[in-house]
């Protein structure tokens, strides 16, 4: 009798667990680069701590070839949601891609320009110099173009090299580039690899108001499935808030999810602290887009010829999921 009771209870638990697993809604979340990049800390912390599952979602992360490519694929319906930066909708919406930002992960710029001061003295000194970047379709490259545009230069004035997310900093650290269009983890890794180098980190904010990482969704998904978009945004922002409130603690769970960095937890903590210093501050509420800043940024891109026409600012974003 006791054995039958135990077996019945075990069967009931197993059936319940299977039903719970089956009830999770599968979702493809498209990121602009491989999910192992620490830039995606908020997403990975949310995944490890069960925030997507708590929303009833079974999320699979896939990578695109940069933020612009991710936005185009989301606009084409190949993924319900994607990652980019706040500038991305400016760049793609003017070309007819029907996406908008549904959450912004920070109030400052995501991209950093890192100079090797032994080779180049300032941004104005980059003319004819080699600058590594992840991809020509990544929004950090367009942020680089915005920065050099303030010094009267275009992409034709520099030797921009699209080398992928790993070689951006490795080639720079090896002395094969004079500068790099960086993000905080590449900056930390480069510093660690060349401790005696004279490096200068220039946040994009110092020259023009590029934006932080963003979550983008298509107009169709926002209209037809706002509940799903809301769940994805909530879970992602929960991960962001965890990093902001306790970067060291968040780094410990991050390396459980991304086991490639299992022996680098202190470095991941340093990276999270850099995000907390340079990228995440400056929002009235986590996730909210500043329409005035977005509009001014679009005007800059238009003036510099990076886009050919502007889009009504209200079509570039919505704050309905972070109110």
Residue pairs with C-beta under 8 A, 6 or more apart in sequence:
21 58
23 56
24 53
24 56
24 57
24 58
25 56
25 57
25 58
25 228
26 57
26 58
26 60
27 57
27 58
27 59
27 60
27 80
27 81
27 228
27 232
28 59
28 60
28 62
28 79
28 80
29 43
29 59
29 60
29 61
29 62
29 79
29 80
29 81
29 82
29 83
29 232
30 61
30 62
30 63
30 64
30 70
30 73
30 74
30 78
30 79
30 81
30 82
30 83
31 40
31 43
31 61
31 62
31 63
31 64
31 70
31 82
31 83
32 63
32 64
32 65
32 66
32 67
32 69
32 70
32 82
32 83
32 84
32 138
32 139
33 39
33 40
33 63
33 64
33 66
33 134
33 138
33 165
34 63
34 165
35 43
35 44
35 61
35 63
35 258
36 258
36 260
36 261
37 165
37 185
38 184
38 185
38 254
38 258
38 261
38 268
38 271
38 272
39 110
39 183
39 184
39 185
39 213
40 61
40 83
41 239
41 243
41 250
41 254
41 268
41 271
41 272
41 275
42 105
42 236
42 237
42 239
42 240
42 242
42 243
43 61
43 83
43 236
43 239
44 239
44 254
44 257
44 258
45 239
45 242
45 243
45 250
45 253
45 254
45 257
46 52
46 235
46 236
46 238
46 239
46 242
47 59
47 61
47 239
47 257
48 253
48 254
48 256
48 257
49 238
49 239
49 242
49 253
51 234
51 235
51 238
51 239
52 58
52 59
52 231
52 232
52 235
54 235
55 231
55 232
55 234
55 235
56 231
57 228
57 231
57 232
57 235
59 232
59 235
62 79
64 70
64 73
64 82
65 135
65 137
65 138
66 134
66 135
66 136
66 137
66 138
66 139
66 141
67 83
67 84
67 85
67 88
67 137
67 138
67 139
67 140
68 84
68 88
68 91
68 92
68 137
68 138
68 139
68 142
69 135
69 137
69 138
70 79
70 82
70 83
70 84
70 88
70 216
71 82
71 84
71 88
71 89
71 91
71 92
71 97
71 99
71 216
72 92
72 97
73 79
73 82
74 80
74 81
74 82
74 99
74 216
74 217
74 218
75 92
75 97
75 98
75 99
75 218
77 218
77 220
80 217
80 218
80 221
80 225
80 228
80 229
80 232
81 102
81 215
81 216
81 217
81 221
81 229
81 232
82 99
82 215
82 216
82 217
83 213
83 214
83 215
83 216
84 101
84 139
84 213
84 214
84 215
84 216
85 110
85 111
85 139
85 140
85 143
85 210
85 211
85 212
85 213
85 214
86 101
86 104
86 110
86 210
86 211
86 212
86 213
86 214
86 289
86 294
86 297
86 317
87 139
87 142
87 143
87 210
87 211
87 297
87 301
88 99
88 101
88 139
88 214
88 216
89 99
89 100
89 101
89 214
89 216
89 311
89 316
89 317
90 294
90 297
90 298
90 301
90 307
90 311
90 316
91 139
91 142
91 301
91 306
91 307
92 99
93 99
93 100
93 311
93 315
93 316
94 307
94 308
94 309
94 310
94 311
98 218
98 219
98 220
99 216
99 217
99 218
99 219
100 216
100 217
100 219
100 222
100 315
100 316
100 317
100 318
101 214
101 215
101 216
101 289
101 316
101 317
101 318
102 215
102 216
102 217
102 222
102 229
102 233
102 317
102 318
102 320
102 321
102 322
103 214
103 215
103 233
103 236
103 237
103 287
103 321
103 322
104 211
104 212
104 213
104 214
104 215
104 283
104 287
104 288
104 289
104 317
105 212
105 213
105 214
105 215
105 236
105 237
105 240
105 279
105 280
105 287
106 212
106 213
106 240
106 275
106 279
106 280
106 281
106 282
106 283
107 212
107 280
107 281
107 282
107 283
107 290
108 203
108 205
108 212
108 278
108 279
108 280
108 281
108 282
109 143
109 203
109 204
109 205
109 209
109 210
109 211
109 212
109 278
109 279
110 140
110 143
110 183
110 204
110 210
110 211
110 212
110 213
110 279
111 139
111 140
111 143
111 144
111 181
111 182
111 183
111 204
111 210
112 182
112 183
112 184
112 187
112 201
112 202
112 203
112 204
112 278
113 123
113 144
113 147
113 179
113 180
113 181
113 182
113 201
113 202
113 204
114 172
114 179
114 180
114 182
114 186
114 187
114 190
114 199
114 200
114 201
114 202
115 121
115 122
115 123
115 126
115 178
115 179
115 199
115 200
115 202
116 172
116 175
116 177
116 178
116 179
116 197
116 198
116 199
117 198
117 199
117 200
118 197
118 198
119 129
119 178
120 126
120 129
120 178
120 179
123 147
123 148
123 150
123 151
123 202
123 207
124 151
126 148
126 151
126 153
126 157
126 158
126 178
126 179
127 153
127 157
127 158
128 157
128 158
128 159
129 158
129 159
129 178
129 179
130 158
130 159
130 161
130 176
130 177
130 178
130 179
131 144
131 158
131 159
131 160
131 161
131 177
131 178
131 179
131 180
131 181
132 161
132 163
132 167
132 168
132 169
132 171
132 172
132 177
132 179
132 180
132 181
133 140
133 141
133 144
133 160
133 161
133 162
133 163
133 168
133 180
133 181
134 140
134 141
134 162
134 163
134 164
134 165
134 168
134 181
135 141
135 162
135 164
136 160
136 162
140 181
140 182
140 183
141 160
141 162
141 181
142 301
142 306
143 181
143 204
143 210
144 160
144 181
145 154
145 155
145 304
145 306
146 204
146 207
146 208
146 210
146 300
146 301
146 304
146 306
147 202
147 204
147 207
147 208
147 210
148 154
148 155
148 157
148 158
149 208
149 300
149 304
149 306
150 207
150 208
154 305
161 171
161 177
163 171
165 186
168 180
168 181
168 182
168 186
169 180
169 182
169 186
169 187
169 189
169 190
169 193
170 193
171 177
171 180
172 179
172 180
172 190
173 189
173 190
173 193
173 194
180 186
180 190
182 190
182 201
184 271
184 274
184 275
184 278
184 279
185 271
185 274
187 201
187 274
188 267
188 270
188 271
188 274
189 267
190 199
191 197
191 199
192 267
203 278
204 210
208 297
208 300
209 293
209 296
209 297
209 300
210 297
211 293
211 294
211 297
212 279
212 280
213 279
215 232
215 233
215 236
217 229
221 228
221 229
222 229
222 318
222 320
226 320
226 321
229 321
230 321
233 287
233 321
233 322
234 321
237 286
237 287
237 322
239 250
240 280
240 286
240 287
241 286
242 249
242 250
243 250
243 272
243 275
243 276
243 280
244 276
244 280
244 286
247 269
247 272
247 273
247 275
247 276
248 269
248 272
250 272
251 265
251 266
251 268
251 269
251 271
251 272
252 265
254 261
254 265
254 268
254 272
255 261
255 262
255 264
255 265
255 268
256 262
261 267
261 268
283 290
285 322
286 322
287 319
287 321
287 322
288 319
288 322
289 317
289 319
291 313
291 314
291 317
294 313
294 316
294 317
295 313
298 307
298 310
298 311
298 313
298 316
299 310
301 307
302 308
302 309
302 310
